[in-house]
Amino acid sequence: MLFVRAVVSFKSSPFSVLALLHQSSSVVTFVTQRKLSLLRGSDTTMSVEEAFKKHQVVPDVISMVPTKLINVDYSGGIKVNLGNELTPTQVKDEPKVSWDAEAKSLYTLVMTDPDAPSRLNPKFREWHHWLVANIPGQDVSKGDVFSEYIGSGPPKGTGLHRYVFLVYKQPEKIVDVQHGHLTNKSGKNRANFKIAKFAEKHKLGNPIAGNFYQAQYDNYVPKLYEQLSD
């Protein structure tokens, strides 16, 4: 349509053609910049919603899409980005995590796998990998670790698993004697966890931020299983 209008306008004024082409170029530039802003997280509401629904994190894990993005950075410059595929080797160590937080508020952070032992047969849904509560602001190191970090260990032949990070804002400090403290030397009491039920129990409401990646078996997984043999 723009090309046809330009040809017609050229007969009367070549300057009108240049103006029209400049206008169309501005539109393209705006759209491109808008897409980039979504990817960079400056306005991620639509991006998070699309990704969480496309990969069925909603409704498999939660019922409401968080409006903000959690920044999850692993060593070596590896970043979690709304369903990108990473390897168990890349995510074996605890990542650095940040989100838009209020300094005087408390938060809960969880990393959970709804696809255990496989997405086709998720009988252990969810297998949670990390749970930290009572985080002041976004300083995870000062939170109470309920479940120590364990990297991804999808069984061989089970395809891609989703690993979901969620942050909840707490109304008050959480004490959960029933959950206790789970170390990263054992996989006991990790399976059949439900973050939605945990959130309901402690009146956390809906998650305020989220992110996730996907991973499948690689040669690091047997080493992880040895770590969890206690």
Secondary structure as UniProt FT lines:
FT   HELIX           2..10
FT   TURN            11..12
FT   HELIX           14..40
FT   TURN            41..43
FT   HELIX           45..54
FT   TURN            55..56
FT   HELIX           57..60
FT   STRAND          68..69
FT   STRAND          71..74
FT   TURN            75..77
FT   STRAND          78..79
FT   STRAND          84..85
FT   TURN            88..91
FT   STRAND          96..98
FT   TURN            103..104
FT   STRAND          106..113
FT   TURN            114..115
FT   TURN            123..124
FT   STRAND          127..136
FT   TURN            137..138
FT   HELIX           140..142
FT   STRAND          144..147
FT   TURN            156..157
FT   STRAND          161..169
FT   TURN            177..179
FT   TURN            184..185
FT   TURN            188..189
FT   TURN            191..192
FT   HELIX           195..201
FT   TURN            202..203
FT   STRAND          209..215
FT   TURN            219..220
FT   HELIX           221..227
//
